[in-house]
């Protein structure tokens, strides 16, 4: 969800819209299709993970890298993808991204072994990093300011639909086992959609560039990627390898790499004013706190969603379809609460809404923990509904208004850099959370379990992981106290409209 929420405030000074073109609505449908593909692809994989583990004989660390690898590649390339579009043309980069994403989806679908699947997911995440930043930039360049409220309202609907339909679509495709392909259709479904979007995009999307694009910072990208790999690889492999000494050395070394990144970014900013990370933003207290909230929230979501699907399908022995349907109340609660928080609650109560969201989501996690303990292996889907709805309401109160809260005190000239960084750290947090699953979940499961021991072991590990998630939500609540009491709301296009023109409502998915 964060991909589009936190990209809502590009640097408008670089996006002067041309006269309205009648084909713009077709162009919108094309980029929305790409956005939907990316959103569904993130959620669709989780539900199929147990099937991939079983049929492809993937190890625990490979399972984690199938999900974390995508998030890592996506995060590492996101800001660079946006800058490449500004320099070389957003249409060109969008077509390159969606073409590469479709090709990588084919490689995932036809992967001969888990290693090939992990590599293909890394490529897919990298291609998404080229595609996703262009989506909203193309909208800004194609639509006049007074139409953007309507357009972002549609985006909100697409984000909600992607969140609900991803797990269900993944469950159905896995359950149907089309042509005996088991989990592979979850990736292969992207092929016809991607090819059609590429062909139509080539014809109907208008090319645009930024008149003053920032330069690339490939050294920054390399240092971020190296630091994350040095942190994540030992985390995911450590348990399988018996936590060797080199793993601890590698994780400690990642801190040195991140320190080198800070030093280099300072020099880069002084030299040409286009660092990957605009360090001056961290002098803004609310932004620094918001970035911490986004990162830690990403960790919580990374842990929960992977262990949740493993718990339901491997621990409880449920089918993918039952697991997918069990999650529907959660998705609906997130979408409903997100719309309510932005439109009605935040304008009245400000930061308290986000803090309430953290407490409500934490309460939902503890409620789920109590249910899981009480019912054990006999728990039913309807008994999970209440804690999932409570969690969903809490998450919805956070995800929609958080970006505005983080950006509200950021100088306008840095809004583009700040919004790109918000999304990047959320994805990095997600990758870190997925890496931590080795410690908080698989670390509680023995290596050689009999069939009778699998269920109880996974139920116990799920409960252990929920304690971690609840603790993280508590930390998020405390961090939120540094956010502005009354976050300013960024209304798309409001700055460019004539005073007499009616302002569109702030529609954030």
Residue pairs with C-beta under 8 A, 6 or more apart in sequence:
1 39
1 159
1 162
1 163
1 399
1 509
2 294
2 298
2 399
2 422
2 423
2 426
2 427
3 35
3 38
3 39
3 132
3 423
4 35
4 39
4 132
4 135
4 136
4 155
4 159
4 509
5 159
5 399
5 400
5 402
5 403
5 423
5 508
5 509
6 294
6 403
6 419
6 422
6 423
6 426
7 132
7 133
7 135
7 136
7 419
7 420
7 423
8 136
8 152
8 403
8 419
8 490
8 492
8 508
9 403
9 407
9 415
9 416
9 418
9 419
9 490
10 82
10 136
10 137
10 140
10 415
10 416
10 419
11 210
11 413
11 415
11 416
11 417
12 140
12 415
12 495
12 496
13 212
13 413
14 86
14 210
14 211
14 212
14 213
14 416
15 137
15 140
15 141
15 208
15 210
16 141
16 211
17 140
17 141
17 142
17 143
17 144
17 145
18 141
18 142
18 206
18 208
20 143
20 144
20 147
21 27
21 142
21 206
23 204
23 206
24 142
24 143
24 206
26 200
26 204
27 138
27 142
27 201
27 204
27 205
27 206
28 139
28 142
28 143
28 151
28 154
30 197
30 200
30 201
30 204
30 205
31 94
31 134
31 135
31 138
31 139
31 201
31 205
32 135
32 154
32 155
32 158
33 193
33 197
34 94
34 97
34 98
34 101
34 131
34 132
34 135
34 197
34 201
35 132
35 135
35 155
35 158
35 159
35 162
36 158
36 161
36 162
37 98
37 101
37 190
37 193
37 194
37 197
38 101
38 128
38 131
38 132
39 158
39 159
39 162
39 163
39 166
40 162
40 165
40 166
40 169
41 70
41 105
41 124
41 128
41 166
41 190
42 70
42 166
43 162
43 163
43 166
43 167
43 170
44 166
44 167
44 169
44 170
44 173
44 186
45 66
45 67
45 70
45 170
45 186
46 67
46 167
46 170
46 305
46 306
46 309
47 166
47 167
47 170
47 171
47 174
47 309
47 320
47 323
47 324
48 170
48 173
48 174
48 183
48 186
48 320
49 63
49 66
49 67
49 306
49 309
49 310
50 309
50 310
50 313
50 314
50 320
51 174
51 182
51 183
51 313
51 320
52 58
52 63
52 66
52 114
52 117
52 183
53 63
53 314
55 182
55 183
56 111
56 113
56 114
56 117
56 183
57 114
58 66
58 114
58 117
59 114
59 240
60 236
60 239
60 240
60 438
60 442
61 236
61 237
61 240
61 438
62 114
62 115
62 117
62 118
64 236
64 306
64 434
64 435
64 437
64 438
65 118
65 121
65 236
66 114
66 117
66 118
66 121
67 121
67 302
67 306
67 434
68 232
68 236
68 302
68 430
68 431
68 434
68 435
69 118
69 121
69 122
69 125
70 121
70 122
70 124
70 125
70 128
71 125
71 302
71 427
71 428
71 430
71 431
71 434
72 122
72 125
72 225
72 228
72 229
72 232
72 427
72 428
72 431
73 121
73 122
73 123
73 124
73 125
73 126
73 128
73 129
74 125
74 126
74 128
74 129
74 132
74 427
75 129
75 224
75 228
75 424
75 425
75 427
75 428
75 430
75 431
76 126
76 129
76 221
76 224
76 225
76 228
77 125
77 126
77 129
77 130
77 221
78 129
78 132
78 133
78 420
78 423
78 424
78 427
79 133
79 221
79 276
79 417
79 420
79 421
79 424
80 129
80 216
80 217
80 218
80 221
80 276
81 93
81 97
81 129
81 130
81 131
81 132
81 133
81 134
82 133
82 134
82 137
82 416
82 420
83 213
83 214
83 215
83 216
83 274
84 93
84 130
84 216
85 92
85 93
85 94
85 130
85 133
85 134
85 137
86 137
86 209
86 210
86 213
86 214
87 209
87 210
87 213
87 216
88 209
89 207
89 208
89 209
90 134
90 137
90 138
90 141
90 207
90 208
90 209
91 134
91 138
91 201
91 205
91 206
91 207
91 208
92 207
93 130
93 131
93 133
93 134
94 130
94 131
94 134
94 135
94 138
94 201
94 205
95 198
95 201
95 202
95 205
96 127
96 130
97 127
97 128
97 129
97 130
97 131
97 132
97 134
98 127
98 131
98 194
98 197
98 198
98 201
99 127
99 194
99 198
100 123
100 126
100 127
100 130
100 131
101 124
101 127
101 128
101 131
101 190
101 194
102 190
102 191
102 194
102 195
102 198
103 127
104 120
104 121
104 123
104 124
104 127
105 124
105 187
105 188
105 190
105 191
105 194
106 187
106 188
106 190
106 191
107 116
107 119
107 120
107 123
108 117
108 120
108 121
108 124
108 187
109 181
109 184
109 185
109 187
109 188
109 191
110 184
111 117
111 120
133 420
137 208
138 205
138 208
139 148
139 151
139 155
140 148
141 206
141 208
142 205
142 206
142 208
143 151
144 493
145 492
145 493
145 494
145 496
145 497
146 493
146 497
146 501
146 504
147 493
148 492
148 493
148 504
149 491
149 492
149 493
149 503
149 504
149 505
149 507
150 504
151 492
152 492
152 504
152 507
152 508
152 509
153 505
153 507
155 507
155 509
156 339
156 507
156 508
156 509
157 509
158 509
159 509
160 331
160 334
160 335
160 338
160 509
163 331
163 334
163 335
164 328
164 331
164 332
164 335
167 323
167 324
167 327
167 331
168 324
168 325
168 328
169 186
169 189
170 186
170 320
170 324
171 319
171 320
171 321
171 322
171 323
171 324
171 325
172 321
172 324
173 183
173 185
173 186
173 189
174 182
174 183
174 185
174 186
174 320
174 321
175 319
175 320
175 321
176 185
178 185
181 188
214 273
214 274
214 417
215 272
215 274
216 274
217 265
217 268
217 274
217 275
217 276
219 264
219 268
220 261
220 264
220 265
220 268
220 275
220 276
220 277
221 276
223 257
223 258
223 260
223 261
223 264
224 261
224 276
226 257
227 254
227 257
227 258
227 261
228 254
228 428
228 431
228 432
230 250
230 251
230 253
230 254
230 257
231 250
231 251
231 254
231 432
231 435
232 431
232 432
232 435
233 250
234 246
234 247
234 248
234 250
234 251
235 251
235 432
235 435
235 436
235 438
235 439
236 435
236 438
237 247
237 438
238 244
238 247
238 438
238 439
239 438
239 439
239 442
239 443
241 247
261 277
262 279
265 275
265 276
265 277
265 279
266 275
266 279
268 274
268 275
268 276
269 275
269 278
269 279
269 280
277 421
278 414
278 417
278 418
278 421
280 414
281 287
281 288
281 410
281 414
281 417
281 418
281 421
282 288
282 291
284 409
284 410
285 409
285 482
286 405
286 406
286 408
286 409
286 482
286 483
286 484
287 406
287 407
287 409
287 410
287 418
288 482
289 479
289 480
289 481
289 482
289 483
290 402
290 405
290 406
290 407
290 422
290 483
291 406
291 421
291 422
291 425
292 479
293 402
293 406
293 476
293 479
293 480
293 483
294 402
294 406
294 422
294 425
294 426
294 429
295 425
295 426
295 428
295 429
295 432
296 429
296 472
296 475
296 476
296 479
297 398
297 402
297 426
297 429
297 472
297 476
298 425
298 426
298 427
298 428
298 429
298 430
298 431
298 432
298 433
299 429
299 430
299 432
299 433
299 436
299 472
300 433
300 469
300 472
300 473
300 476
301 429
301 430
301 433
302 429
302 430
302 431
302 432
302 433
302 434
302 435
302 436
302 437
303 433
303 434
303 436
303 437
303 440
303 441
303 465
303 468
303 469
303 472
304 365
304 433
304 465
304 466
304 469
306 434
306 437
306 441
307 437
307 440
307 441
307 461
307 462
307 465
308 327
308 462
309 323
310 441
310 458
310 462
311 372
311 458
311 459
311 461
311 462
312 318
312 322
312 323
312 326
313 319
313 320
313 323
314 454
314 458
315 377
315 454
315 455
315 457
315 458
315 459
315 461
315 462
316 377
316 379
316 455
316 458
316 459
317 455
318 326
322 381
325 381
326 381
326 384
326 388
327 388
329 385
329 388
329 389
329 392
330 388
330 389
330 391
330 392
331 392
332 392
333 388
333 389
333 390
333 391
333 392
333 393
333 395
333 396
334 392
334 393
334 395
334 396
334 399
335 396
336 393
336 396
337 357
337 392
337 393
337 394
337 395
337 396
337 397
338 396
338 397
338 399
338 400
338 508
338 509
339 396
339 400
340 396
341 353
341 357
341 396
341 397
341 400
341 401
342 400
342 401
342 404
342 489
342 506
342 507
342 508
343 505
343 506
345 353
345 397
346 353
346 354
346 401
346 404
346 487
346 489
347 489
350 484
350 485
350 486
350 487
351 405
351 480
351 481
351 483
351 484
351 485
351 486
351 487
353 397
353 401
354 397
354 398
354 401
354 402
354 405
354 480
354 483
355 477
355 480
355 481
356 394
356 397
357 393
357 394
357 395
357 396
357 397
357 398
358 394
358 398
358 473
358 474
358 476
358 477
358 480
359 394
359 473
359 477
360 390
360 391
360 393
360 394
360 397
361 390
361 391
361 393
361 394
361 395
361 397
361 398
361 473
362 394
362 470
362 473
362 474
362 477
363 390
363 394
364 387
364 388
364 389
364 390
364 391
364 392
364 393
364 394
365 387
365 391
365 466
365 469
365 470
365 473
366 466
366 470
367 386
367 387
367 390
368 384
368 387
368 388
368 391
368 466
369 463
369 466
369 467
369 470
371 379
371 383
371 384
371 386
371 387
372 379
372 459
372 462
372 463
372 466
373 463
375 383
376 456
376 459
377 455
377 456
377 459
394 473
398 476
400 508
400 509
401 487
401 508
403 419
403 422
403 508
404 487
404 488
404 489
404 490
404 506
404 508
405 483
405 484
405 487
406 418
406 422
406 483
407 415
407 418
407 419
407 422
407 490
408 484
408 487
408 488
408 490
409 484
409 488
410 418
415 490
436 468
437 465
440 464
440 465
440 468
441 461
441 462
441 464
441 465
442 461
444 457
444 460
444 461
444 464
444 465
445 457
445 458
445 461
446 453
446 457
449 457
489 506
490 506
491 503
491 504
491 505
491 506
492 504
492 506
492 507
493 504
494 503
494 504
497 503
